[in-house]
Amino acid sequence: MPYQWNTGNIGALWIAPALLGVALILFGVLVFIVPRLLQFIVAAVLVFAGCSLLGLAWHLRGRVTYRRMDDYGPDDT
């Protein structure tokens, strides 16, 4: 049996999902109390996604290379 699942010593690994769950519940309650807050949350998510895509594009822009088909010889793979 090469793999053995052991949950005996998890430690504080449960804290991250618990805090995320509490944060989501608090955001839900805040949106319920202040519906206009939903506009700001959606706008922030869209801005973050747009910035992430621009960062990815900036990172990948130098990785595009073009080679001629006849450049491949016996040495090149």
N, C-alpha and C positions, 0 to 999 in steps of 0.2 A: 504494500500500500504506500505509494510515493507521496500522497498528499494526506495531511491530517488536519482537520479543522478543530481548533481549540479556542473556545471562548472563555477560558478560565481567567485570563489576565488581560482584559480589555483596558482597564484603567479609566482614563477620562475621555475615551473616544466618543462616548455618547453625548458629550457636552455640545459639540458643534451642531448636530442635527436638532438637538433640543432647543438651542438658542435660535436657530433658523426658524423652527416651528413657532416659537414665541414671537419672533419678529414678524412673521407672516400674519399671525393672529392679530397683533397690534396694528399692522398696516390695514388689515381688513376692518377692524373696529374704527380706525381713524377715517377710512374711506366712507364707512357707514355714517359716521358723525358729520364729517365735512366732505360732501360729495365732490366739491371742486378740487379736492386733493387728488382725486383720480386723474384729472387732466394733467397735473404736474408729474404724477408718477409715470403715466404713459409717455409724456413728453420726455422725461428723463431717460426712460428705457430706449426710446427712439434715438435720442441724441447719443447715448452710450453705444448703441448698435452701429450708428453711422460712424462714430469716431473709431470704433473697433474695425469696421470694414475699411476705412481710410488708412488706418495703421497697417492692416494686413496688405492692402494694395501697395503702400509705400515700401513695405518689407519685401514684397514679391516682385517689384518692378525691375530690380536689377538681376533677377534670376532667369529671365527669359533670354535664351540664346538661340541664334539661328545658325545652322550649318548647311553648307551645300551638300547635296546628295553625293556628289563625286569626290568629296573630301575624305570619305571613308576608304582607307586602304587596308592592307594586311595587318598593319600595326594597330590601327584604331578599332575599337570595339564599341 
